[in-house]
């Protein structure tokens, strides 16, 4: 059951990151919107959760960095920095 949940979280991450990118590319979401950044943050963390236990360190590292960028963008949006 635990492995199934991890796989679901990984697929969530994949779908959400691709979805956010598509919505931004077609002008539906702006990259400076908090929704876009939350989708990127949660999607990247989902991929980290599925990648790390499988020792797939390249996608895990990429998505740790992706999530940090999204987190900083969220902070910037919230505090209008």
MIDO-505674 format. One record per residue (C-alpha): residue in one letter; z, y, x. Coordinates in nm, 3 decimals. Each point is the difference from the previous one (the first is absolute). Example, Ala and Ser with C-alpha at 12.3 -4.5 7.8 and 13.67 -1.06 7.14 Angstrom:
<recs>
+-----+---------+---------+---------+
! res !      pz !      py !      px !
+-----+---------+---------+---------+
!   A !   0.780 !  -0.450 !   1.230 !
!   S !  -0.066 !   0.344 !   0.137 !
+-----+---------+---------+---------+
</recs>
This chain:
<recs>
+-----+---------+---------+---------+
! res !      pz !      py !      px !
+-----+---------+---------+---------+
!   X !   0.000 !   0.000 !   0.000 !
!   X !   0.085 !   0.240 !   0.286 !
!   X !  -0.340 !  -0.057 !   0.165 !
!   X !  -0.177 !   0.063 !  -0.330 !
!   X !   0.185 !   0.331 !  -0.045 !
!   X !  -0.091 !   0.108 !   0.354 !
!   X !  -0.366 !  -0.080 !  -0.070 !
!   X !   0.011 !   0.200 !  -0.324 !
!   X !   0.151 !   0.295 !   0.188 !
!   X !  -0.276 !  -0.027 !   0.261 !
!   X !  -0.271 !  -0.004 !  -0.263 !
!   X !   0.165 !   0.297 !  -0.171 !
!   X !  -0.020 !   0.188 !   0.330 !
!   X !  -0.366 !  -0.081 !   0.047 !
!   X !  -0.101 !   0.096 !  -0.353 !
!   X !   0.204 !   0.321 !   0.000 !
!   X !  -0.132 !   0.129 !   0.334 !
!   X !  -0.360 !  -0.073 !  -0.098 !
!   X !   0.061 !   0.150 !  -0.344 !
!   X !   0.152 !   0.317 !   0.144 !
!   X !  -0.290 !   0.037 !   0.242 !
!   X !  -0.254 !  -0.049 !  -0.280 !
!   X !   0.177 !   0.250 !  -0.227 !
!   X !   0.004 !   0.254 !   0.282 !
!   X !  -0.361 !  -0.066 !   0.097 !
!   X !  -0.120 !   0.058 !  -0.355 !
!   X !   0.206 !   0.316 !  -0.045 !
!   X !   0.244 !  -0.146 !  -0.253 !
!   X !   0.302 !   0.040 !   0.229 !
!   X !   0.048 !   0.259 !   0.269 !
!   X !   0.127 !  -0.123 !   0.336 !
!   X !   0.272 !   0.263 !  -0.015 !
!   X !   0.138 !  -0.132 !  -0.330 !
!   X !   0.332 !  -0.180 !   0.001 !
!   X !  -0.146 !  -0.286 !  -0.208 !
!   X !  -0.265 !  -0.066 !   0.264 !
!   X !   0.261 !  -0.001 !   0.276 !
!   X !   0.238 !  -0.226 !  -0.195 !
!   X !  -0.285 !  -0.246 !  -0.054 !
!   X !  -0.073 !   0.005 !   0.372 !
!   X !   0.367 !  -0.040 !   0.092 !
!   X !   0.071 !  -0.290 !  -0.234 !
!   X !  -0.332 !  -0.167 !   0.074 !
!   X !   0.052 !   0.018 !   0.375 !
!   X !   0.352 !  -0.138 !  -0.031 !
!   X !  -0.133 !  -0.286 !  -0.211 !
!   X !  -0.243 !  -0.095 !   0.274 !
!   X !   0.276 !   0.024 !   0.263 !
!   X !   0.217 !  -0.235 !  -0.207 !
!   X !  -0.273 !  -0.263 !  -0.014 !
!   X !  -0.130 !   0.049 !   0.356 !
!   X !   0.318 !  -0.001 !   0.207 !
!   X !   0.129 !  -0.351 !  -0.091 !
!   X !  -0.348 !  -0.140 !   0.067 !
!   X !   0.012 !   0.162 !   0.346 !
!   X !  -0.311 !   0.200 !  -0.085 !
!   X !   0.122 !   0.293 !   0.207 !
!   X !  -0.321 !   0.207 !   0.001 !
!   X !  -0.007 !   0.062 !  -0.377 !
!   X !   0.379 !   0.032 !  -0.003 !
!   X !  -0.008 !   0.268 !   0.271 !
!   X !  -0.287 !   0.185 !  -0.166 !
!   X !   0.184 !   0.007 !  -0.329 !
!   X !   0.335 !   0.102 !   0.149 !
!   X !  -0.182 !   0.303 !   0.140 !
!   X !  -0.186 !   0.049 !  -0.332 !
!   X !   0.331 !  -0.003 !  -0.189 !
!   X !   0.160 !   0.248 !   0.243 !
!   X !  -0.292 !   0.239 !  -0.049 !
!   X !   0.033 !  -0.034 !  -0.378 !
!   X !   0.377 !   0.054 !   0.019 !
!   X !  -0.044 !   0.316 !   0.206 !
!   X !  -0.264 !   0.123 !  -0.245 !
!   X !   0.239 !  -0.064 !  -0.290 !
!   X !   0.274 !   0.196 !   0.177 !
!   X !  -0.247 !   0.282 !   0.061 !
!   X !  -0.103 !   0.003 !  -0.367 !
!   X !   0.358 !  -0.010 !  -0.131 !
!   X !   0.137 !   0.268 !   0.231 !
!   X !  -0.326 !   0.199 !   0.014 !
!   X !   0.007 !   0.007 !   0.377 !
+-----+---------+---------+---------+
</recs>
